[in-house]
């Protein structure tokens, strides 16, 4: 029996070795030509330029193979863009370069958990990671991630594509730390925007009915008051369209790690909880964390330490989230996770969603969803409305920037090969086709390509949004957060107590702020390589509350009159280079 197993094992090993040898034998320009002629079209490059770029990848891979590199292992979260990379681009890279790629697709929470394990152990589980730029403050402080600025100028220079063109990437400001070094390379981006049924909003009978009840026009809500009125209108006044029950709001509320993203992805900031400042409020950011004037040391999240996590604006944001979920969304929404709730608007019963991720655009355009006969969407996307504490100059919402990240602990040759693959899946040769597939743009040249100019009307405002200055006001979690993996998990556990009615929104946010301070206190004691927390002493919260800066005093009126704008007006503003 043992002998049989040995024979089988040797046979399998021979097959695997043969496969590697076969890939190595096949790798080269004929394989590149095959991919350039088919899958890699359209491109912003000419076919000759694509082939020139592929030759660089072939030649550079040959150097690494001569040093014994045969395979790399990378990971990313589960979205359409990464599925395309894993199924198609990884295969292309293997065939063209002869280096085998195992590209794992796992849930975002698992990516963060494995990243945290690697940081704590000092040994990276993967050769390369696509993880959110939300970890930029973590990477900067711990010193375990390779600063790409240093790598590209030093050890990684022989493996850095001369045609990489960093200036063409739209998200590098979010992956650059306070030391001005680039730590991560953007791979995909998407924003949370306002989504609505434009066909319903255009109906004269519904417009008249809305104006008669609320005193202003049915349109894209500029503030949360209008959003709430529209949610009430469709859920309680309209009730049914074409014989189907409809709802004026969609969200999710299950006690699950994804509930944390619902909040950490700038929800408090959309209410106006933070200070002014782009990409993130300073000195108080969208999580409510205050830092020292130099932007280095976190000093607290609680109002008693100068933070904003349990401030009136934050409590207002939490209260509205729960109220709308229970009053205006389908009853099952409270028991859903992020991934379960995501497809629901496409099923045709939702009038609007304040917090909708544009990563769902590609799947929403599939046949059978809320599209016209010609495939164009019946819905549109627009800037999300803001809460009563919000002021001009503040962050408008969240933008996810999934970015390539590399550990210092990874063996140099494996890291170089993973870096090669990262550049391949973000290269100009393939990025336009990847953008068409996943609609998660990373390059300005793709956004302004002839293809998207000709086909802009197919995407419900996405192209116009990304061509406008509006996109820079939608930003990821910033540098103020000293340890994203440790602190992000505090959010869903605390918010869930308010959703379940176990605590009031105020009590839930008080506890969240307290626990955030406790984590930062431990980080302060443990020390960090740079910019460790230095907590302010607790004091009377009234000392910090102000009408001039965050944390903001409670407003006497948290529901001003609703304000809307015509979608066409927004579209014109974007085309004219304005935010709104």
Secondary structure, 3 states (H helix, E strand, C coil): CHHHHHHHHHHHHHHHHHHHHHHHHHCCHHHHHHHHHCCCCCCCCCHHHHHHHHHHHHHHHHHHHHCCCCEEEEEEECCHHHHHHHHHHHHHHHHHHCCEEEEEEECHHHHHHHHHHHHHHCCCCCCEEEEEHHHHHHHHHHCCECCHHHHHHCCCHHHCCCCCCHHHECCHHHCECCCCCECCEEEEEEEEEEEEEHHHHCCHHHHHHHHHHHCCCCCEECEHHHHHHHHHHHHHHHCEECCEECECCCCCCCCCHHHHHHHHCCHHHHHCCCCCCCCCCCCECCCCCEECCCCCCEEECCHHHCCCCCCHHHHHHHHHHHHHHHHHCCHHHHHCCHHHHHCHHHHCCECEEEEEEHHHHHHHCCCCCCECCCCCECEEEECCCECCCCCCCCCCECEEEEEEECECCCCHHHHHHHHHHHHHHCCHHHHHHHHHHHCCCCEHHHHCCHHHHHHHHHCCCHHHHHHCHHHHHECCCCCCCCCHHHHHHHHHHHHHHHHCCCCCHHHHHHHHHHHHHHHHHHHHHHCCCCCCCCCCCCCCHHHCCECCCCCECCCCCCCCCCCEECHHHHHHHHHCCCCC
